[in-house]
Amino acid sequence: SIQTYDTNVKVYSVTREWKPLGYYMPDFFSNAWKRPGWWAEVLKKSVKGQKIMTNVCNFSKSSSWKDYLSAYDVKVIFHELGHMLHEFLSPQNYTQLGGFDVEDDAIEIPSKFNENLILDRSVVDMYMRHEDTGESISDELLMALQEKWRLSNEISGLEWIQRSLFDLKIHWDNPPGSLQELQEIWYHFYSLFTPFDVVDIEDYNLAANFYHFFHSPLWNYVAV
């Protein structure tokens, strides 16, 4: 076995048709020295194109032998695995044509595609089982989860439109001349696209939100 920097980090050899692609080191659990968030990263590349990759997350590890994931945690894993697969499965002589080096408009497509498989019945049967009986989730409960998932995606789509229009407004048109004007612009788009009846101006400050700088993933919602 390969020694790692943490006992919770395991190393997996990645191959395709028996050809070695590199090593995968998922680092899923939080600890005192990790920064918050989740991401995929290439730790090292060889001249032959092989890579050492990691998916870093901050899931809570229980004191028992069972670790439970929320629905959102599962979405994070599928999303970051999409980045991992994209990097491993797109070897190129020109780095800008594969993996994380592609244009921003395309970098999230594999991850969004992967997310769409989370509640697919054939995929669900492989990972979502009752902890005591081992039975797969019922069709009735799965359909309820799928409906909730669709609603969540629709709300997310509205948020991406809101962020994109806000981003274009403040960087393309005349820049706001004051903080108050900036907040009025984001509040306008927030009020326009929120699906909720009551909008709390203090609840969600888009002007201080990282995602409004990254509107290109909106194309990925269309593509997948």
C-alpha positions in Angstrom: 0.0 0.0 0.0 1.0 3.6 -0.5 1.5 5.8 2.5 -0.6 9.0 2.5 -0.7 12.2 4.5 -3.9 11.1 6.4 -5.2 7.8 7.6 -8.6 8.5 6.0 -7.1 9.0 2.5 -6.8 5.9 0.4 -5.0 5.5 -2.9 -6.7 3.8 -5.9 -5.0 2.9 -9.2 -6.9 4.2 -12.2 -6.8 2.2 -15.5 -8.6 2.2 -18.8 -8.5 -1.0 -20.8 -5.6 -2.1 -18.6 -3.7 1.0 -19.5 -2.6 3.0 -16.3 -4.0 6.5 -16.1 -2.7 7.4 -12.7 -3.8 7.4 -9.0 -6.8 8.7 -7.3 -6.7 9.9 -3.7 -10.1 11.0 -2.4 -9.9 13.1 0.8 -13.5 13.2 2.0 -13.5 14.1 5.7 -12.9 17.4 7.5 -10.1 18.0 9.9 -8.5 20.9 11.7 -6.0 21.8 9.0 -8.2 21.7 5.9 -9.8 24.8 4.4 -13.6 24.6 4.0 -15.3 23.6 0.7 -14.8 20.9 -1.8 -12.8 20.7 -5.0 -11.0 18.5 -7.5 -7.2 18.9 -8.0 -4.4 17.4 -10.0 -1.5 16.9 -7.5 1.1 15.8 -10.0 1.4 15.0 -13.7 4.0 12.8 -15.3 5.7 13.4 -18.7 3.7 10.3 -19.9 0.4 11.9 -19.0 -0.3 9.9 -15.9 -1.8 11.9 -13.0 -2.3 11.8 -9.3 -5.7 13.3 -8.5 -7.7 14.1 -5.4 -11.3 15.1 -4.6 -11.3 17.1 -1.4 -14.4 17.4 0.7 -15.3 18.3 4.3 -17.8 15.7 5.3 -18.3 15.0 9.0 -16.9 11.7 10.2 -18.9 9.9 12.8 -17.4 8.2 15.9 -19.0 4.9 14.9 -18.2 2.7 11.9 -21.1 4.2 9.9 -20.7 7.6 8.1 -23.9 9.1 6.8 -24.2 11.5 3.8 -26.9 14.0 3.2 -28.5 14.4 -0.2 -26.3 17.5 -0.8 -23.2 15.5 0.2 -24.0 12.9 -2.5 -24.4 15.7 -5.0 -21.0 17.1 -4.1 -19.4 13.7 -4.5 -21.0 13.1 -7.9 -20.0 16.6 -9.0 -16.4 16.4 -8.0 -16.1 12.9 -9.5 -17.2 14.4 -12.7 -14.1 16.6 -12.6 -12.0 13.7 -11.8 -13.3 11.6 -14.7 -12.9 14.5 -17.0 -9.3 14.9 -16.1 -8.4 11.2 -16.3 -10.3 10.5 -19.5 -9.1 13.4 -21.6 -5.4 12.8 -22.2 -4.2 15.3 -24.8 -0.9 16.3 -26.3 -2.1 19.9 -25.9 -3.1 20.6 -22.3 -5.6 23.3 -23.2 -7.8 20.8 -24.9 -8.4 18.5 -21.9 -9.3 18.4 -18.2 -9.3 21.5 -16.2 -7.5 23.5 -18.9 -10.5 23.7 -21.2 -12.5 26.9 -21.6 -14.7 27.9 -18.7 -17.8 27.4 -20.7 -17.1 23.7 -20.8 -15.2 22.9 -17.6 -18.4 22.2 -15.6 -20.2 20.1 -18.2 -18.9 16.6 -17.0 -19.8 17.5 -13.4 -23.3 18.6 -14.3 -23.7 15.5 -16.4 -22.6 13.4 -13.5 -25.1 15.1 -11.2 -28.0 14.1 -13.5 -27.2 10.4 -12.7 -27.7 10.7 -8.9 -31.3 9.7 -8.9 -31.3 7.4 -12.0 -32.7 4.1 -10.9 -29.9 2.0 -12.3 -27.4 4.2 -10.4 -29.4 4.4 -7.3 -29.5 0.6 -7.0 -25.7 0.6 -6.7 -25.4 3.0 -3.8 -28.6 3.9 -2.0 -29.7 1.1 0.2 -31.4 0.7 3.6 -28.8 0.5 6.4 -30.5 -2.5 8.1 -32.2 -4.5 5.3 -30.0 -3.7 2.4 -33.0 -3.1 0.2 -32.9 -0.4 -2.5 -35.1 2.6 -2.1 -38.7 2.1 -3.2 -40.1 3.5 -6.5 -42.5 5.7 -4.6 -39.9 7.4 -2.5 -37.5 7.7 -5.4 -40.1 9.5 -7.5 -40.7 11.9 -4.6 -36.9 12.6 -4.4 -36.8 13.1 -8.2 -39.6 15.7 -8.0 -37.8 17.5 -5.2 -34.6 17.4 -7.3 -36.3 18.9 -10.3 -37.7 21.7 -8.3 -34.3 22.4 -6.8 -32.7 22.4 -10.2 -35.3 24.9 -11.5 -34.6 27.3 -8.6 -30.8 26.9 -9.2 -31.4 27.7 -12.9 -33.2 31.0 -11.9 -30.3 31.8 -9.5 -27.7 31.3 -12.3 -29.7 33.6 -14.6 -29.9 36.2 -11.8 -26.2 36.0 -11.2 -25.3 36.2 -14.9 -27.5 39.3 -15.5 -26.1 41.0 -12.4 -22.5 40.2 -13.5 -23.1 41.5 -17.0 -24.8 44.6 -15.7 -22.0 45.7 -13.4 -19.1 44.9 -15.7 -20.5 45.6 -19.1 -22.8 48.6 -18.6 -21.9 51.7 -16.6 -20.2 50.5 -13.4 -22.1 51.4 -10.2 -20.8 54.6 -8.6 -21.5 53.6 -5.0 -22.1 50.7 -2.8 -25.7 51.6 -2.4 -26.2 51.6 -6.2 -24.4 48.2 -6.4 -26.8 46.8 -3.8 -29.8 48.3 -5.6 -28.8 46.5 -8.8 -28.4 43.1 -7.2 -31.7 43.6 -5.3 -33.4 44.3 -8.5 -32.3 41.0 -10.1 -32.8 39.1 -6.9 -36.4 40.4 -6.6 -37.0 39.7 -10.3 -36.0 36.1 -10.3 -36.6 34.8 -6.8 -39.4 32.2 -6.6 -40.2 33.3 -3.1 -42.9 35.8 -2.2 -40.9 37.5 0.5 -37.5 38.8 -0.2 -35.2 39.7 2.7 -32.7 42.3 1.5 -30.3 41.2 4.4 -30.7 37.5 3.7 -28.7 37.2 0.5 -26.2 39.8 -0.7 -25.4 38.8 -4.3 -22.8 41.6 -4.6 -20.7 39.7 -2.1 -21.3 36.3 -3.5 -18.4 34.5 -5.3 -20.7 32.9 -7.9 -21.7 36.1 -9.7 -18.2 36.2 -11.1 -18.6 32.9 -12.8 -21.7 33.1 -15.0 -20.4 30.8 -17.7 -21.7 27.6 -16.1 -25.2 28.8 -17.1 -24.4 27.3 -20.5 -23.8 24.0 -18.9 -27.4 23.9 -17.6 -28.5 24.2 -21.3 -25.9 21.6 -22.5 -26.8 18.8 -20.1 
